[in-house]
Amino acid sequence: MKYIVVSGGVISGIGKGVIASSTGLLLKTLGLRVTSIKIDPYMNIDAGTMAPTEHGEVFVLDDGGEVDLDLGNYERYLDVTLARDNNITTGKIYREVIEKERRGDYLGKTVQIVPHLTNAIQDWIERVALQPVDDTGETPDVCIIELGGTVGDIESAPFVEALRQFQFRVGHENFALIHVSLVPLIGGEQKTKPTQAAIRDLRGLGLAPDMIAARCATPLEHAVIHKLSMFCHVGPDQVLGVHDVNSTYHVPLLLEQQGMMRFFRRRLQLDLDKLVSPASKSRGLHLRERWRDLTLSQERTFDTVNIVLIGKYTSLQDSYMSVVKALEHASLRCRHKLVLKWVESSDLESRTETEDPVKYHEAWQHLCSAKGIIIPGGFGKRGTEGMILAVRWAREKNVPFLGICLGLQVAVIEYARNVCGMREANSAELDEPCPEPVVVYMPEISRTHLGGTMRLGLRPTIFNSASTSWSKIRKLYGDAPVIWERHRHRYEVNPETAPLIESTSVPGSSETLQFIGKNEKGERMQVAELKGHPYFVAMQAHPEFTSRPLNPSPPFLGLVAAAAGMLDDVVEQQVKEYKPPHPHASMILESEREAQAAP
Ligand code: GLN
């Protein structure tokens, strides 16, 4: 196993994740199997309890792990399926060591950061790196380890020390390090001093950079590369410039052009003739071609498609990272440039009209001019009345609509209120006490613990047979009778009021909201579609998490295609060609999960 660590200096948030996943992608184009581990040096066990506005979206894995959004980057770039253990946090490592101590595994010893915690980190990495991450079931060749935060923080110190030891545990030819740094542009001049200081810090902790990836607004000047090489004690071929580009999809090619793979093949003694079978080699070449086409076609698209995202965490765009990526993937497939407008849902509410008329009118302006409307997931009451107004607009004005998780729940509330005449219809989450609950708390969910207790992970949805004749979403999924998507929720559509909703049609038309997809026991409303509308789909799951650049998520593809006026063609193509991205091993039925979880 070869390990490539990606660490960061100077400041965080300069695209370490993109550089790490692009490196992985390049290794894949050589025909190698690549996995990845993200280290988050915070005390939380996982990202599940963190506010999206603080740390970006919570990404959900097939196994129900609630993890850092960087794992989403890896899954998308490397086309792999990761597990919760691929995300290491300080909380998880401490928990493991403390549990061992309580069991008596260290009996007689004083348990310390070094060596006990640092050993636990190294053991964890070695164990997880070996796990297969795709349907081949084969062990990966290379593991990319991204260390969150910046080197030198108190938080990351035990991990830095563990990695220092790890280079000797696995051997020099199996361990390399990329340090991502920042070269600020001051008065037009590219400044190297922060990077020099960052590399000094790194060396002081016993780690030497094999490659310095220098982020800069503009392409690195030749002289700057040489200066960095001299002051940071590396060869000029070990300094890579990563300047700002239109789209992150260009980064792999940018790294490749500067000889990154040439360097790693030598440095890690990657004997490709031995490691890579002819079939894997040609798969790698094919991937490279398809990636290149993707980036080129992105540059050559001029038609635009206007989508509006009605959310409640729009102050930080990372809160909807996967949703945006899924929309991008869909737009690329439709050969349209995505023009995405963000609307904070509470700005659509009448209260805002008096408090802040400018915001209110702007929000409605965006909504009215959109060719497609998406309402993603969320928690809590704030802004949900604005979402309900947006759903009504989409439904009545025949604007293509996609509701995800909370988006499904508000769509059901809107229909119940405005079509079924249930004036006080609401969700038990949003109105307490709730006189007409059309969305209720799921009976099995804990009422005392919030961490890791939602209905999580990959679960099947079975389409009813009646949907075959008319459902667009079903066809977008290749006309499959069963689909699998990742879930993350505590509330569900009330099974008691669902029949009334389904049997009430929109006055003056034949439109009806149908719950066409349910869980395997047939009791949970997981996919709703408005029959008779150009495109109105709502899902309890989060399909955005499994969208891939070269295999866009079907509901997103449907939204963008409908907004671009090309839904029929896309549906026809999907029926013929759609292949789901989930490996077989992840597809565990709910009954099997329950049996596994039972004591
Ligand atoms: N808050 C809703 C629930 O818990 C929706 C969750 C979500 O959108 N992820 O069911």
Residues whose N, C-alpha, C, O or C-beta is under 5 A from the ligand:
A	BS01	LIG	G377 G378 F379 G380 I404 C405 L406 R488 H489 R490 Y491
